[in-house]
Amino acid sequence: MDYIFGYGSLVSRYSRQHYSKILSGAVVATGKGWCRSWCVSYPDEGATYAGALGDDFGLLNGVLVATDMGEALAERERGYQFTSLHIDDLMVDELLDDEYGIGAHGIDSSELNTSPQD
């Protein structure tokens, strides 16, 4: 099981379930060392989307969700570069939705595969 840290559409339970096939709930978290930026380009769509850039003093509010990197998620997020973060770089705050039973208590990995992105 991987964990993804992000913001934007990952905050919405509907969006996670219907577009990325992520069925787990979300935990409110803050990523240390990141800031939001309009930095992700999808040439096939002619669009630019919000992503995240490294920032030594940055704090990025988002959510942490447990998921396997499935085809639907990989296709939807194809313009983003996934980056491994150490758990010390995340401040886990509170359970956002509990429909699928993930909470801060369920995060026990010493290193999480995360993506500070949409």
Backbone as XML, in Angstrom:
<?xml version="1.0"?>
<chain id="A" units="angstrom">
  <residue number="1" name="MET">
    <atom name="N" x="0.849" y="-1.181" z="0.000"/>
    <atom name="CA" x="0.000" y="0.000" z="0.000"/>
    <atom name="C" x="0.889" y="1.236" z="0.000"/>
  </residue>
  <residue number="2" name="ASP">
    <atom name="N" x="0.589" y="2.156" z="-0.896"/>
    <atom name="CA" x="1.275" y="3.438" z="-0.958"/>
    <atom name="C" x="0.417" y="4.500" z="-0.297"/>
  </residue>
  <residue number="3" name="TYR">
    <atom name="N" x="1.035" y="5.602" z="0.029"/>
    <atom name="CA" x="0.325" y="6.782" z="0.504"/>
    <atom name="C" x="0.656" y="7.922" z="-0.434"/>
  </residue>
  <residue number="4" name="ILE">
    <atom name="N" x="-0.352" y="8.713" z="-0.767"/>
    <atom name="CA" x="-0.146" y="9.862" z="-1.639"/>
    <atom name="C" x="-0.527" y="11.110" z="-0.866"/>
  </residue>
  <residue number="5" name="PHE">
    <atom name="N" x="0.366" y="12.087" z="-0.885"/>
    <atom name="CA" x="0.082" y="13.388" z="-0.303"/>
    <atom name="C" x="-0.183" y="14.356" z="-1.443"/>
  </residue>
  <residue number="6" name="GLY">
    <atom name="N" x="-1.252" y="15.102" z="-1.344"/>
    <atom name="CA" x="-1.568" y="16.060" z="-2.382"/>
    <atom name="C" x="-2.653" y="17.006" z="-1.934"/>
  </residue>
  <residue number="7" name="TYR">
    <atom name="N" x="-3.146" y="17.788" z="-2.886"/>
    <atom name="CA" x="-4.213" y="18.737" z="-2.589"/>
    <atom name="C" x="-5.116" y="18.837" z="-3.804"/>
  </residue>
  <residue number="8" name="GLY">
    <atom name="N" x="-6.027" y="19.772" z="-3.801"/>
    <atom name="CA" x="-6.938" y="19.938" z="-4.939"/>
    <atom name="C" x="-7.945" y="18.809" z="-4.986"/>
  </residue>
  <residue number="9" name="SER">
    <atom name="N" x="-7.998" y="18.106" z="-6.101"/>
    <atom name="CA" x="-9.021" y="17.074" z="-6.279"/>
    <atom name="C" x="-8.861" y="15.901" z="-5.314"/>
  </residue>
  <residue number="10" name="LEU">
    <atom name="N" x="-7.689" y="15.714" z="-4.739"/>
    <atom name="CA" x="-7.527" y="14.630" z="-3.758"/>
    <atom name="C" x="-8.298" y="14.909" z="-2.472"/>
  </residue>
  <residue number="11" name="VAL">
    <atom name="N" x="-8.652" y="16.161" z="-2.221"/>
    <atom name="CA" x="-9.416" y="16.507" z="-1.021"/>
    <atom name="C" x="-10.857" y="16.015" z="-1.153"/>
  </residue>
  <residue number="12" name="SER">
    <atom name="N" x="-11.387" y="15.988" z="-2.359"/>
    <atom name="CA" x="-12.771" y="15.601" z="-2.614"/>
    <atom name="C" x="-12.932" y="14.083" z="-2.653"/>
  </residue>
  <residue number="13" name="ARG">
    <atom name="N" x="-13.748" y="13.549" z="-1.761"/>
    <atom name="CA" x="-14.007" y="12.105" z="-1.746"/>
    <atom name="C" x="-14.579" y="11.664" z="-3.097"/>
  </residue>
  <residue number="14" name="TYR">
    <atom name="N" x="-15.545" y="12.437" z="-3.642"/>
    <atom name="CA" x="-16.159" y="12.098" z="-4.933"/>
    <atom name="C" x="-15.094" y="12.002" z="-6.025"/>
  </residue>
  <residue number="15" name="SER">
    <atom name="N" x="-14.217" y="12.983" z="-6.095"/>
    <atom name="CA" x="-13.176" y="13.000" z="-7.115"/>
    <atom name="C" x="-12.229" y="11.809" z="-6.957"/>
  </residue>
  <residue number="16" name="ARG">
    <atom name="N" x="-11.816" y="11.536" z="-5.716"/>
    <atom name="CA" x="-10.912" y="10.392" z="-5.479"/>
    <atom name="C" x="-11.553" y="9.097" z="-5.952"/>
  </residue>
  <residue number="17" name="GLN">
    <atom name="N" x="-12.824" y="8.880" z="-5.606"/>
    <atom name="CA" x="-13.497" y="7.628" z="-5.930"/>
    <atom name="C" x="-13.783" y="7.482" z="-7.414"/>
  </residue>
  <residue number="18" name="HIS">
    <atom name="N" x="-14.324" y="8.508" z="-8.029"/>
    <atom name="CA" x="-14.834" y="8.384" z="-9.398"/>
    <atom name="C" x="-13.792" y="8.584" z="-10.491"/>
  </residue>
  <residue number="19" name="TYR">
    <atom name="N" x="-12.784" y="9.389" z="-10.230"/>
    <atom name="CA" x="-11.803" y="9.668" z="-11.283"/>
    <atom name="C" x="-10.480" y="8.946" z="-11.098"/>
  </residue>
  <residue number="20" name="SER">
    <atom name="N" x="-10.127" y="8.633" z="-9.845"/>
    <atom name="CA" x="-8.840" y="7.975" z="-9.596"/>
    <atom name="C" x="-8.995" y="6.596" z="-8.983"/>
  </residue>
  <residue number="21" name="LYS">
    <atom name="N" x="-10.228" y="6.188" z="-8.717"/>
    <atom name="CA" x="-10.518" y="4.865" z="-8.131"/>
    <atom name="C" x="-9.817" y="4.672" z="-6.786"/>
  </residue>
  <residue number="22" name="ILE">
    <atom name="N" x="-9.673" y="5.764" z="-6.019"/>
    <atom name="CA" x="-9.113" y="5.699" z="-4.667"/>
    <atom name="C" x="-10.285" y="5.594" z="-3.703"/>
  </residue>
  <residue number="23" name="LEU">
    <atom name="N" x="-10.377" y="4.488" z="-2.972"/>
    <atom name="CA" x="-11.517" y="4.258" z="-2.098"/>
    <atom name="C" x="-11.234" y="4.582" z="-0.637"/>
  </residue>
  <residue number="24" name="SER">
    <atom name="N" x="-10.000" y="4.899" z="-0.307"/>
    <atom name="CA" x="-9.683" y="5.203" z="1.084"/>
    <atom name="C" x="-10.072" y="6.629" z="1.433"/>
  </residue>
  <residue number="25" name="GLY">
    <atom name="N" x="-10.210" y="6.880" z="2.715"/>
    <atom name="CA" x="-10.491" y="8.217" z="3.208"/>
    <atom name="C" x="-9.239" y="9.069" z="3.154"/>
  </residue>
  <residue number="26" name="ALA">
    <atom name="N" x="-9.347" y="10.270" z="3.680"/>
    <atom name="CA" x="-8.228" y="11.212" z="3.634"/>
    <atom name="C" x="-7.917" y="11.728" z="5.031"/>
  </residue>
  <residue number="27" name="VAL">
    <atom name="N" x="-6.644" y="11.985" z="5.260"/>
    <atom name="CA" x="-6.174" y="12.557" z="6.515"/>
    <atom name="C" x="-5.587" y="13.931" z="6.201"/>
  </residue>
  <residue number="28" name="VAL">
    <atom name="N" x="-6.026" y="14.947" z="6.924"/>
    <atom name="CA" x="-5.476" y="16.285" z="6.741"/>
    <atom name="C" x="-4.003" y="16.260" z="7.140"/>
  </residue>
  <residue number="29" name="ALA">
    <atom name="N" x="-3.145" y="16.832" z="6.293"/>
    <atom name="CA" x="-1.703" y="16.822" z="6.562"/>
    <atom name="C" x="-1.067" y="18.077" z="5.969"/>
  </residue>
  <residue number="30" name="THR">
    <atom name="N" x="0.135" y="18.368" z="6.436"/>
    <atom name="CA" x="0.923" y="19.480" z="5.916"/>
    <atom name="C" x="2.276" y="18.939" z="5.500"/>
  </residue>
  <residue number="31" name="GLY">
    <atom name="N" x="2.671" y="19.235" z="4.273"/>
    <atom name="CA" x="3.976" y="18.824" z="3.774"/>
    <atom name="C" x="4.995" y="19.926" z="4.005"/>
  </residue>
  <residue number="32" name="LYS">
    <atom name="N" x="6.075" y="19.603" z="4.695"/>
    <atom name="CA" x="7.132" y="20.585" z="4.949"/>
    <atom name="C" x="8.100" y="20.604" z="3.774"/>
  </residue>
  <residue number="33" name="GLY">
    <atom name="N" x="8.449" y="21.806" z="3.325"/>
    <atom name="CA" x="9.426" y="21.941" z="2.246"/>
    <atom name="C" x="8.818" y="22.009" z="0.861"/>
  </residue>
  <residue number="34" name="TRP">
    <atom name="N" x="7.524" y="22.326" z="0.757"/>
    <atom name="CA" x="6.836" y="22.389" z="-0.526"/>
    <atom name="C" x="5.939" y="23.615" z="-0.590"/>
  </residue>
  <residue number="35" name="CYS">
    <atom name="N" x="5.710" y="24.131" z="-1.817"/>
    <atom name="CA" x="4.755" y="25.217" z="-2.029"/>
    <atom name="C" x="3.983" y="24.928" z="-3.311"/>
  </residue>
  <residue number="36" name="ARG">
    <atom name="N" x="2.764" y="25.492" z="-3.419"/>
    <atom name="CA" x="1.942" y="25.319" z="-4.614"/>
    <atom name="C" x="2.492" y="26.138" z="-5.768"/>
  </residue>
  <residue number="37" name="SER">
    <atom name="N" x="2.292" y="25.632" z="-6.967"/>
    <atom name="CA" x="2.780" y="26.325" z="-8.147"/>
    <atom name="C" x="2.006" y="25.843" z="-9.374"/>
  </residue>
  <residue number="38" name="TRP">
    <atom name="N" x="1.820" y="26.729" z="-10.365"/>
    <atom name="CA" x="1.234" y="26.335" z="-11.643"/>
    <atom name="C" x="2.371" y="25.773" z="-12.499"/>
  </residue>
  <residue number="39" name="CYS">
    <atom name="N" x="2.720" y="24.515" z="-12.271"/>
    <atom name="CA" x="3.944" y="23.986" z="-12.871"/>
    <atom name="C" x="3.764" y="22.667" z="-13.611"/>
  </residue>
  <residue number="40" name="VAL">
    <atom name="N" x="2.546" y="22.173" z="-13.748"/>
    <atom name="CA" x="2.331" y="20.882" z="-14.398"/>
    <atom name="C" x="1.607" y="21.110" z="-15.715"/>
  </residue>
  <residue number="41" name="SER">
    <atom name="N" x="2.249" y="20.715" z="-16.792"/>
    <atom name="CA" x="1.707" y="20.946" z="-18.125"/>
    <atom name="C" x="1.226" y="19.631" z="-18.736"/>
  </residue>
  <residue number="42" name="TYR">
    <atom name="N" x="0.056" y="19.680" z="-19.354"/>
    <atom name="CA" x="-0.495" y="18.559" z="-20.101"/>
    <atom name="C" x="-0.653" y="19.017" z="-21.553"/>
  </residue>
  <residue number="43" name="PRO">
    <atom name="N" x="0.377" y="18.857" z="-22.377"/>
    <atom name="CA" x="0.303" y="19.326" z="-23.763"/>
    <atom name="C" x="-0.867" y="18.722" z="-24.538"/>
  </residue>
  <residue number="44" name="ASP">
    <atom name="N" x="-1.215" y="17.457" z="-24.247"/>
    <atom name="CA" x="-2.318" y="16.829" z="-24.973"/>
    <atom name="C" x="-3.665" y="17.465" z="-24.640"/>
  </residue>
  <residue number="45" name="GLU">
    <atom name="N" x="-3.749" y="18.162" z="-23.511"/>
    <atom name="CA" x="-4.976" y="18.854" z="-23.128"/>
    <atom name="C" x="-4.861" y="20.361" z="-23.330"/>
  </residue>
  <residue number="46" name="GLY">
    <atom name="N" x="-3.654" y="20.835" z="-23.627"/>
    <atom name="CA" x="-3.437" y="22.264" z="-23.769"/>
    <atom name="C" x="-3.681" y="23.013" z="-22.469"/>
  </residue>
  <residue number="47" name="ALA">
    <atom name="N" x="-3.318" y="22.399" z="-21.357"/>
    <atom name="CA" x="-3.623" y="22.986" z="-20.053"/>
    <atom name="C" x="-2.412" y="22.918" z="-19.126"/>
  </residue>
  <residue number="48" name="THR">
    <atom name="N" x="-2.428" y="23.801" z="-18.141"/>
    <atom name="CA" x="-1.449" y="23.786" z="-17.061"/>
    <atom name="C" x="-2.213" y="23.629" z="-15.755"/>
  </residue>
  <residue number="49" name="TYR">
    <atom name="N" x="-1.696" y="22.795" z="-14.874"/>
    <atom name="CA" x="-2.360" y="22.523" z="-13.599"/>
    <atom name="C" x="-1.443" y="22.876" z="-12.438"/>
  </residue>
  <residue number="50" name="ALA">
    <atom name="N" x="-2.068" y="23.033" z="-11.275"/>
    <atom name="CA" x="-1.308" y="23.319" z="-10.061"/>
    <atom name="C" x="-0.565" y="22.069" z="-9.613"/>
  </residue>
  <residue number="51" name="GLY">
    <atom name="N" x="0.635" y="22.274" z="-9.169"/>
    <atom name="CA" x="1.463" y="21.209" z="-8.631"/>
    <atom name="C" x="2.193" y="21.735" z="-7.423"/>
  </residue>
  <residue number="52" name="ALA">
    <atom name="N" x="3.358" y="21.215" z="-7.161"/>
    <atom name="CA" x="4.146" y="21.651" z="-6.011"/>
    <atom name="C" x="5.611" y="21.721" z="-6.399"/>
  </residue>
  <residue number="53" name="LEU">
    <atom name="N" x="6.275" y="22.695" z="-5.840"/>
    <atom name="CA" x="7.717" y="22.852" z="-6.020"/>
    <atom name="C" x="8.386" y="22.821" z="-4.663"/>
  </residue>
  <residue number="54" name="GLY">
    <atom name="N" x="9.605" y="22.327" z="-4.633"/>
    <atom name="CA" x="10.367" y="22.349" z="-3.399"/>
    <atom name="C" x="10.618" y="23.772" z="-2.934"/>
  </residue>
  <residue number="55" name="ASP">
    <atom name="N" x="10.485" y="23.995" z="-1.637"/>
    <atom name="CA" x="10.681" y="25.307" z="-1.024"/>
    <atom name="C" x="11.155" y="25.058" z="0.400"/>
  </residue>
  <residue number="56" name="ASP">
    <atom name="N" x="12.415" y="25.382" z="0.673"/>
    <atom name="CA" x="12.998" y="25.070" z="1.979"/>
    <atom name="C" x="12.149" y="25.528" z="3.156"/>
  </residue>
  <residue number="57" name="PHE">
    <atom name="N" x="11.424" y="26.632" z="2.996"/>
    <atom name="CA" x="10.649" y="27.180" z="4.102"/>
    <atom name="C" x="9.142" y="26.997" z="3.899"/>
  </residue>
  <residue number="58" name="GLY">
    <atom name="N" x="8.758" y="26.269" z="2.859"/>
    <atom name="CA" x="7.351" y="26.128" z="2.519"/>
    <atom name="C" x="6.605" y="25.148" z="3.391"/>
  </residue>
  <residue number="59" name="LEU">
    <atom name="N" x="5.313" y="25.390" z="3.521"/>
    <atom name="CA" x="4.372" y="24.485" z="4.174"/>
    <atom name="C" x="3.175" y="24.354" z="3.244"/>
  </residue>
  <residue number="60" name="LEU">
    <atom name="N" x="2.858" y="23.142" z="2.833"/>
    <atom name="CA" x="1.785" y="22.893" z="1.876"/>
    <atom name="C" x="0.673" y="22.115" z="2.557"/>
  </residue>
  <residue number="61" name="ASN">
    <atom name="N" x="-0.502" y="22.726" z="2.658"/>
    <atom name="CA" x="-1.665" y="22.047" z="3.238"/>
    <atom name="C" x="-2.244" y="21.098" z="2.208"/>
  </residue>
  <residue number="62" name="GLY">
    <atom name="N" x="-2.594" y="19.899" z="2.650"/>
    <atom name="CA" x="-3.159" y="18.916" z="1.746"/>
    <atom name="C" x="-3.761" y="17.760" z="2.503"/>
  </residue>
  <residue number="63" name="VAL">
    <atom name="N" x="-3.828" y="16.633" z="1.848"/>
    <atom name="CA" x="-4.352" y="15.414" z="2.457"/>
    <atom name="C" x="-3.419" y="14.251" z="2.155"/>
  </residue>
  <residue number="64" name="LEU">
    <atom name="N" x="-3.504" y="13.244" z="2.989"/>
    <atom name="CA" x="-2.758" y="12.006" z="2.830"/>
    <atom name="C" x="-3.783" y="10.899" z="2.647"/>
  </residue>
  <residue number="65" name="VAL">
    <atom name="N" x="-3.649" y="10.128" z="1.567"/>
    <atom name="CA" x="-4.571" y="9.029" z="1.300"/>
    <atom name="C" x="-3.786" y="7.757" z="1.031"/>
  </residue>
  <residue number="66" name="ALA">
    <atom name="N" x="-4.330" y="6.643" z="1.489"/>
    <atom name="CA" x="-3.731" y="5.337" z="1.238"/>
    <atom name="C" x="-4.306" y="4.783" z="-0.059"/>
  </residue>
  <residue number="67" name="THR">
    <atom name="N" x="-3.449" y="4.320" z="-0.939"/>
    <atom name="CA" x="-3.916" y="3.760" z="-2.205"/>
    <atom name="C" x="-2.802" y="2.960" z="-2.871"/>
  </residue>
  <residue number="68" name="ASP">
    <atom name="N" x="-3.183" y="2.079" z="-3.728"/>
    <atom name="CA" x="-2.228" y="1.439" z="-4.631"/>
    <atom name="C" x="-2.186" y="2.289" z="-5.889"/>
  </residue>
  <residue number="69" name="MET">
    <atom name="N" x="-1.045" y="2.361" z="-6.520"/>
    <atom name="CA" x="-0.901" y="3.158" z="-7.734"/>
    <atom name="C" x="-1.513" y="2.388" z="-8.881"/>
  </residue>
  <residue number="70" name="GLY">
    <atom name="N" x="-2.827" y="2.532" z="-9.076"/>
    <atom name="CA" x="-3.538" y="1.818" z="-10.128"/>
    <atom name="C" x="-3.491" y="2.558" z="-11.450"/>
  </residue>
  <residue number="71" name="GLU">
    <atom name="N" x="-4.025" y="1.923" z="-12.495"/>
    <atom name="CA" x="-4.008" y="2.498" z="-13.842"/>
    <atom name="C" x="-4.785" y="3.801" z="-13.929"/>
  </residue>
  <residue number="72" name="ALA">
    <atom name="N" x="-5.946" y="3.863" z="-13.257"/>
    <atom name="CA" x="-6.768" y="5.079" z="-13.323"/>
    <atom name="C" x="-6.029" y="6.262" z="-12.724"/>
  </residue>
  <residue number="73" name="LEU">
    <atom name="N" x="-5.369" y="6.039" z="-11.594"/>
    <atom name="CA" x="-4.623" y="7.121" z="-10.946"/>
    <atom name="C" x="-3.398" y="7.499" z="-11.774"/>
  </residue>
  <residue number="74" name="ALA">
    <atom name="N" x="-2.674" y="6.508" z="-12.271"/>
    <atom name="CA" x="-1.477" y="6.783" z="-13.066"/>
    <atom name="C" x="-1.825" y="7.587" z="-14.322"/>
  </residue>
  <residue number="75" name="GLU">
    <atom name="N" x="-2.930" y="7.240" z="-14.976"/>
    <atom name="CA" x="-3.343" y="7.964" z="-16.186"/>
    <atom name="C" x="-3.771" y="9.385" z="-15.845"/>
  </residue>
  <residue number="76" name="ARG">
    <atom name="N" x="-4.568" y="9.524" z="-14.810"/>
    <atom name="CA" x="-5.042" y="10.858" z="-14.444"/>
    <atom name="C" x="-3.901" y="11.775" z="-14.046"/>
  </residue>
  <residue number="77" name="GLU">
    <atom name="N" x="-2.916" y="11.246" z="-13.351"/>
    <atom name="CA" x="-1.818" y="12.053" z="-12.825"/>
    <atom name="C" x="-0.551" y="11.933" z="-13.674"/>
  </residue>
  <residue number="78" name="ARG">
    <atom name="N" x="-0.697" y="11.590" z="-14.958"/>
    <atom name="CA" x="0.456" y="11.309" z="-15.830"/>
    <atom name="C" x="1.415" y="12.474" z="-15.985"/>
  </residue>
  <residue number="79" name="GLY">
    <atom name="N" x="0.981" y="13.684" z="-15.778"/>
    <atom name="CA" x="1.857" y="14.849" z="-15.917"/>
    <atom name="C" x="2.662" y="15.171" z="-14.678"/>
  </residue>
  <residue number="80" name="TYR">
    <atom name="N" x="2.393" y="14.469" z="-13.589"/>
    <atom name="CA" x="3.074" y="14.752" z="-12.322"/>
    <atom name="C" x="4.231" y="13.794" z="-12.093"/>
  </residue>
  <residue number="81" name="GLN">
    <atom name="N" x="5.240" y="14.286" z="-11.434"/>
    <atom name="CA" x="6.373" y="13.452" z="-11.046"/>
    <atom name="C" x="6.195" y="13.097" z="-9.578"/>
  </residue>
  <residue number="82" name="PHE">
    <atom name="N" x="6.029" y="11.819" z="-9.283"/>
    <atom name="CA" x="5.857" y="11.377" z="-7.904"/>
    <atom name="C" x="7.201" y="11.393" z="-7.190"/>
  </residue>
  <residue number="83" name="THR">
    <atom name="N" x="7.188" y="11.873" z="-5.974"/>
    <atom name="CA" x="8.408" y="12.055" z="-5.195"/>
    <atom name="C" x="8.248" y="11.377" z="-3.840"/>
  </residue>
  <residue number="84" name="SER">
    <atom name="N" x="9.247" y="10.636" z="-3.401"/>
    <atom name="CA" x="9.196" y="10.031" z="-2.072"/>
    <atom name="C" x="9.489" y="11.076" z="-1.014"/>
  </residue>
  <residue number="85" name="LEU">
    <atom name="N" x="8.656" y="11.086" z="0.000"/>
    <atom name="CA" x="8.869" y="11.954" z="1.158"/>
    <atom name="C" x="9.066" y="11.088" z="2.385"/>
  </residue>
  <residue number="86" name="HIS">
    <atom name="N" x="9.884" y="11.555" z="3.287"/>
    <atom name="CA" x="10.045" y="10.868" z="4.565"/>
    <atom name="C" x="8.916" y="11.302" z="5.479"/>
  </residue>
  <residue number="87" name="ILE">
    <atom name="N" x="8.451" y="10.419" z="6.323"/>
    <atom name="CA" x="7.323" y="10.739" z="7.204"/>
    <atom name="C" x="7.614" y="11.964" z="8.081"/>
  </residue>
  <residue number="88" name="ASP">
    <atom name="N" x="8.879" y="12.243" z="8.363"/>
    <atom name="CA" x="9.227" y="13.433" z="9.156"/>
    <atom name="C" x="8.919" y="14.726" z="8.411"/>
  </residue>
  <residue number="89" name="ASP">
    <atom name="N" x="8.718" y="14.643" z="7.089"/>
    <atom name="CA" x="8.392" y="15.825" z="6.292"/>
    <atom name="C" x="6.882" y="16.050" z="6.177"/>
  </residue>
  <residue number="90" name="LEU">
    <atom name="N" x="6.102" y="15.249" z="6.901"/>
    <atom name="CA" x="4.647" y="15.404" z="6.912"/>
    <atom name="C" x="4.169" y="15.620" z="8.339"/>
  </residue>
  <residue number="91" name="MET">
    <atom name="N" x="3.287" y="16.571" z="8.503"/>
    <atom name="CA" x="2.617" y="16.774" z="9.785"/>
    <atom name="C" x="1.183" y="16.310" z="9.587"/>
  </residue>
  <residue number="92" name="VAL">
    <atom name="N" x="0.824" y="15.193" z="10.190"/>
    <atom name="CA" x="-0.511" y="14.621" z="10.038"/>
    <atom name="C" x="-1.409" y="15.240" z="11.091"/>
  </residue>
  <residue number="93" name="ASP">
    <atom name="N" x="-2.513" y="15.829" z="10.636"/>
    <atom name="CA" x="-3.372" y="16.597" z="11.519"/>
    <atom name="C" x="-4.571" y="15.811" z="12.021"/>
  </residue>
  <residue number="94" name="GLU">
    <atom name="N" x="-5.508" y="15.497" z="11.144"/>
    <atom name="CA" x="-6.753" y="14.880" z="11.591"/>
    <atom name="C" x="-7.412" y="14.145" z="10.445"/>
  </residue>
  <residue number="95" name="LEU">
    <atom name="N" x="-8.348" y="13.289" z="10.819"/>
    <atom name="CA" x="-9.125" y="12.539" z="9.841"/>
    <atom name="C" x="-10.079" y="13.473" z="9.123"/>
  </residue>
  <residue number="96" name="LEU">
    <atom name="N" x="-10.064" y="13.467" z="7.799"/>
    <atom name="CA" x="-10.959" y="14.311" z="7.018"/>
    <atom name="C" x="-12.295" y="13.613" z="6.782"/>
  </residue>
  <residue number="97" name="ASP">
    <atom name="N" x="-12.250" y="12.361" z="6.367"/>
    <atom name="CA" x="-13.486" y="11.594" z="6.241"/>
    <atom name="C" x="-13.177" y="10.166" z="6.654"/>
  </residue>
  <residue number="98" name="ASP">
    <atom name="N" x="-14.121" y="9.548" z="7.299"/>
    <atom name="CA" x="-13.866" y="8.250" z="7.916"/>
    <atom name="C" x="-14.662" y="7.126" z="7.266"/>
  </residue>
  <residue number="99" name="GLU">
    <atom name="N" x="-15.231" y="7.368" z="6.111"/>
    <atom name="CA" x="-16.077" y="6.357" z="5.497"/>
    <atom name="C" x="-15.337" y="5.045" z="5.262"/>
  </residue>
  <residue number="100" name="TYR">
    <atom name="N" x="-14.032" y="5.122" z="4.971"/>
    <atom name="CA" x="-13.278" y="3.910" z="4.682"/>
    <atom name="C" x="-12.283" y="3.558" z="5.777"/>
  </residue>
  <residue number="101" name="GLY">
    <atom name="N" x="-12.335" y="4.253" z="6.911"/>
    <atom name="CA" x="-11.608" y="3.832" z="8.083"/>
    <atom name="C" x="-10.132" y="4.154" z="8.131"/>
  </residue>
  <residue number="102" name="ILE">
    <atom name="N" x="-9.626" y="5.054" z="7.317"/>
    <atom name="CA" x="-8.217" y="5.426" z="7.448"/>
    <atom name="C" x="-8.134" y="6.655" z="8.334"/>
  </residue>
  <residue number="103" name="GLY">
    <atom name="N" x="-7.235" y="6.637" z="9.261"/>
    <atom name="CA" x="-7.011" y="7.778" z="10.129"/>
    <atom name="C" x="-5.534" y="7.895" z="10.414"/>
  </residue>
  <residue number="104" name="ALA">
    <atom name="N" x="-5.155" y="8.896" z="11.159"/>
    <atom name="CA" x="-3.742" y="9.093" z="11.481"/>
    <atom name="C" x="-3.173" y="7.857" z="12.164"/>
  </residue>
  <residue number="105" name="HIS">
    <atom name="N" x="-3.993" y="7.147" z="12.910"/>
    <atom name="CA" x="-3.532" y="5.942" z="13.594"/>
    <atom name="C" x="-3.124" y="4.843" z="12.615"/>
  </residue>
  <residue number="106" name="GLY">
    <atom name="N" x="-3.606" y="4.916" z="11.366"/>
    <atom name="CA" x="-3.299" y="3.882" z="10.389"/>
    <atom name="C" x="-2.011" y="4.108" z="9.629"/>
  </residue>
  <residue number="107" name="ILE">
    <atom name="N" x="-1.295" y="5.178" z="9.927"/>
    <atom name="CA" x="-0.074" y="5.500" z="9.205"/>
    <atom name="C" x="1.113" y="5.051" z="10.051"/>
  </residue>
  <residue number="108" name="ASP">
    <atom name="N" x="1.716" y="3.953" z="9.661"/>
    <atom name="CA" x="2.798" y="3.413" z="10.458"/>
    <atom name="C" x="4.066" y="3.161" z="9.651"/>
  </residue>
  <residue number="109" name="SER">
    <atom name="N" x="4.078" y="3.628" z="8.430"/>
    <atom name="CA" x="5.243" y="3.426" z="7.583"/>
    <atom name="C" x="6.325" y="4.444" z="7.933"/>
  </residue>
  <residue number="110" name="SER">
    <atom name="N" x="7.580" y="4.042" z="7.924"/>
    <atom name="CA" x="8.668" y="4.973" z="8.212"/>
    <atom name="C" x="8.968" y="5.854" z="7.003"/>
  </residue>
  <residue number="111" name="GLU">
    <atom name="N" x="8.512" y="5.436" z="5.843"/>
    <atom name="CA" x="8.690" y="6.242" z="4.634"/>
    <atom name="C" x="7.466" y="6.063" z="3.762"/>
  </residue>
  <residue number="112" name="LEU">
    <atom name="N" x="6.949" y="7.139" z="3.248"/>
    <atom name="CA" x="5.725" y="7.097" z="2.446"/>
    <atom name="C" x="6.011" y="7.513" z="1.025"/>
  </residue>
  <residue number="113" name="ASN">
    <atom name="N" x="5.421" y="6.821" z="0.056"/>
    <atom name="CA" x="5.489" y="7.280" z="-1.332"/>
    <atom name="C" x="4.393" y="8.309" z="-1.495"/>
  </residue>
  <residue number="114" name="THR">
    <atom name="N" x="4.786" y="9.528" z="-1.731"/>
    <atom name="CA" x="3.813" y="10.613" z="-1.753"/>
    <atom name="C" x="4.011" y="11.463" z="-2.966"/>
  </residue>
  <residue number="115" name="SER">
    <atom name="N" x="3.022" y="12.263" z="-3.229"/>
    <atom name="CA" x="3.092" y="13.174" z="-4.354"/>
    <atom name="C" x="2.475" y="14.501" z="-3.953"/>
  </residue>
  <residue number="116" name="PRO">
    <atom name="N" x="3.271" y="15.545" z="-3.846"/>
    <atom name="CA" x="2.691" y="16.845" z="-3.530"/>
    <atom name="C" x="2.139" y="17.479" z="-4.782"/>
  </residue>
  <residue number="117" name="GLN">
    <atom name="N" x="0.958" y="17.107" z="-5.120"/>
    <atom name="CA" x="0.383" y="17.526" z="-6.379"/>
    <atom name="C" x="-1.104" y="17.570" z="-6.268"/>
  </residue>
  <residue number="118" name="ASP">
    <atom name="N" x="-1.742" y="17.773" z="-7.408"/>
    <atom name="CA" x="-3.185" y="17.874" z="-7.492"/>
    <atom name="C" x="-3.861" y="16.728" z="-6.778"/>
  </residue>
</chain>
